[in-house]
């Protein structure tokens, strides 16, 4: 059986191809495992990626085709007796970055009246 050197995909930058070609077997396996985890992370919905920060409470999350609506309560700072404040409404979108990953972009829309 004759084995030939694999041809890298055109989508990969030359610097990455060159770096991969220098790796030993254990380093290649680590890259493969990391790339798989990274791919799975990028496939998560916005809702799956939203987590409450310290002192925050996620009240509601609603997925829409273009954005996700998030209602949350949050603290304002130390020594505040009325915390957490809100609830506040946000539109959250997954935004691609040049580096190839994505980040969540939060847009504050205002205070929510929960009695309605």
Secondary structure by P-SEA (a helix, b strand, c coil): cccccccccccccaaaaaaaaaccaaaaaaaaaaaaaaaaaaacccccccccccccccccccccccbbbbbbbbbccccccccccccbbbbbbbccccccbbbbbbbbcccccccc
